[in-house]
Amino acid sequence: MGQTLGREARNFHDFHAPDTMAAYAELAVGRLVPDIALAELRDHQVAIHGWVFDLERLDTEADAWVLPVLAHLCGKDGSEAVRNKDATADALVHVYDRKKEAIVAHVAPGEVGEIPVGEVARHNDPQSFHGAWVMVDGYVFDVTTLMLHGRSIHGKELRYMWAGRELRDEALRKWLWEDFPQRVIGRVVAGEASREPTVEELLKNNTGTNETEQDRARDELRRTMWGIDKDDETCGGLIKFCGGRRGVWAASTWRTCGGVGAGCGEEEGCGCGCG
């Protein structure tokens, strides 16, 4: 999260010692990074939808295909290139969605890039892989955690119905601007959502023909995209699996398959309890 703190966070820091939360590490939900201007980007960094990613922090093996593809965007804002529907866009989507650990800064408010309205529409479910964005006064807010925990933590409910859309509730619009300006990730412009790379394309980019390399890539995809370790019990290999435990994403439907009836695409009796 950027360092442009909301009102509640500022109030907390005004009345508590800096080390107050040291004993509650399990409550951490993120890490603070500085707000910087786009002109401050270094030659190994790229900005994507308001966040600055350090490409030197990527895995030199699993992400080796990304580095040469994004070389021409180093030190620049790559947000608009996401719309190109080419190899560059695939690499940017990969970094933005799956490499949060490489974030080192937040683009200062007022300097954020442009996000097509079609891209906003795709971020329409806080429980999904993409999360939830809303549009307010021509800007895009990432409200994923606010939709999931807003009522219990902040006493306000940002309903799922607003995800991927223009937020028209005046009280909630004011709340976002006053308390969460750091959640602005871009300005809305006309345009379609970028094309996402398929699993097959990711494997092709990450591996050669060596079976050991392909097995490693599959394990990495399970871990980064669906949170499943290679030793977990699976019920269908790379694409159709649920890990045999509640709350794991089923790739074939992009819905949880923990007995809620969405299914994971496997035949009856796979043992996952997905129905």
N, C-alpha and C positions, 0 to 999 in steps of 0.2 A: 504494500500500500504506500502511496505517496506521503509526504510529510505535511501536506496541507490538511491538518486535523480538523474534524468537525467540532461542533460546540461541546458535546458531551466529553469527548476526549480532552479538549482544552481544559474543561472544568476539572476533570480528574487529575490532570498534571498540575493544576494550580494548587490543589489541596493535598497531594500525596507525594511522598518522597520518591525519587527516581527508581529506587530498588524495591518498591512496595510489592511488585508482582514477581520478584525473583523466586519466591516460594511457590508460585503457581504456574510453573512452566507448561503444565498439561493443558492450560487454558489458552495457550498461544494459538492464534488463527492466521498469523502472517508475520512478516518482518518489515521494518521501516526502511524505505529507500529514499534518497533525496529527489526533490523536484529539480529538473534541469531544463535548460533551453535546448532546442534542437541544434543550435549552433555549437553546443558543447559536446555533441556526440563524438566519440573517438573512432579511429579507423577500424576498430574491431567490434563496433556496436551498430545495431540497427534498431530503429523505432518502429513498433507495430501497434497500431490502435492505442497510442498513449503510453505504452510501456517500452522501456529500453532494455534490449537483450544483448548480453555480452556473448558473442559467438565463440570466444575463447573458452567459455564454460561448457560448451557442448561436448558430448562424448566423441572422442576422436575416432572411434570405430563405428558405433551405431549411427552416428550423425555425420559420417565422413562425406556423404553425398550432398549435405546441405551447404557446406562451406564454399565450394567452388560456384555453386548456383547463386549464392547471395553475395559473392565478392563485390559485384558492382554496386551493391546497396550499402556497403559498409560506410558508416559515418553519415547515413541519410535516413530519412523517414520512408519506410517501405510500405506504408499503409495503402496507398493508392495502387501499388503493384499487385495487391491481393486480388484485384479485379481482373487481372490479365488472363486468368484461366490457362496458365502455362506452367512450366517447371518452376519458375520463380515464385508464382503464387502457391504452388504445392509446398515449397520449402517454407514460405512464410507462415502458412497455415499450420504446418508441422511444428514450427518453433513456438508460435503463439499458443496453440492448444496443448502442447505436450512438454514444453520445456520451461515451466514457470521458475524452476530453480536458477535459470540463467538471467532472470530479471535483476537489474542493478540500479535502475532509476525509473522515475515517472516523468513524463513530459509535462512541464509546467503548464497550468491552466492558461488557456489563450493560445497555446502553441500546439495543441493537439491536431492530429491529421483528420482526414475526411473518411467517413464510413458510409458506404451505400445503404440506402434504406432496405434493400433486399438482404443485406448481411445482418442488419438489426433484426429483421423478421425471423431469421433462422435461429436467433438466440431467444427462444420462446418458452423455455422450460427450465427452471432453476435446478431441477433434479436430473437434467440430461447432461450429456457430455459438453454441450455448448454453453450451458448456463442461461442466464436471463439478462437482457438489456432492455432499457426503456428510453424513449425519446422525450426530452423536455426542452422547450424553447430552442429547438434546432441542435441540441447537443445530445450525446449518447451517454447514459449512465449504466455502469455494470452493477446491477442490483441483485445478483445471485444470492448472496448471503442474507441480504435484507428480506428477500421474499421467504427464505427458509426460516429465518430466526427473528424477523422484525418484531413480531408481537411479543415473544417471550423476553427479548432483550431490550427493545426500545419502546415497547408499549404501543407500537403502531403496526398496522397490517397493510402490507403492500401485496395485493392479491395477484395470484398467478395470471389472472385474465389480462393484466397489463403487459406481460412479458412479450417482447418483440414488437411493441406498439407505442403510439404516442400516449403518454400519461396525461389524462385529462382531469384528474382529481386535483383541484387547486391546493388543498391542504397538503397533499403528499408532494406536489411539485415544490412548494415552498420548503417543506421539510428536507428534501434532497439538496436543494441549493444551500440552505442554511447549515445543515449538519453533515452533509457528505459531498462537498465540492471535489474531494479527492477521487470520487468515483467517476468523474467525467473522463471518458476515454476517446472522444472524438466528436466531430461535427457531422451532422447528417447531410448527405447529398443524394441526388437521384442515382439509381443504378441497381444492378442485380447482385445477388450473393456470389461470392467466388466459388469455383468448383473445388470440392475437396478431393484429395488423392484417395484412390481406392486402396484397400489392403494389398492387392496384387501389385499396385504401383509402388507402394512403400517397400514391399519386399524386393521388388526389382531394383529400386534405388539403393537399398541397404545391403544387398547380397549379390553374389555371383552364382555359379552353378554348384559350388561346394555344399554338400548336404549339412556339414557341421555349421557353416555360416548361416544357412537358412534356418536351422534349428535354433541358433542363437537369436536370430532376428525375430522368429516367432515368439520366443520367450520374452524378448524385449517388448514386442507389441502387446502381449498379454499383460505385462506389468504396467506399461505406461498408459495404455488405452483403457484397460478394463480392471486393473488392480489385482491381477491374479498371478501368484508366483508359480514358477514352473513345476513345483512339486505338488501343487494343489490338484485334486482330482478334477478332471475335466470330462465333458460329455460330448465331445465332437471336434476336438482339435482346434485349429486356428480360428475359424469363423463362427461356428456354432458351439458354444459352450457356456456353462453357467457356474462352473466351479463347485457345484454341489453344496453351496451355502447361500444364505439369504443376502439379498441386496447387491448381488454382483450383476454387472451389465451383460445382457445377452446381445451379442453383436447383430444377430439377424433381425431383431426388432427394435433395438435401442430402447428397451424398457426393462425395468427390473423384473427378475423372474423368480423372486422369493415367495412363490406360492400365491401370487396375486392374480394369476390367470392370464398374464400376457404371453407366457410361453417363451421358450428359447430356441424354437425351430427344430428341436430334436423329436424323435419318435417317442411315443408313450413308453414309460418305463425307464427313462434315462437316469432316474434317481435324484433329480435336482429339486423335485417338489414344485416345479413351475406349472404343473397342470397340463 
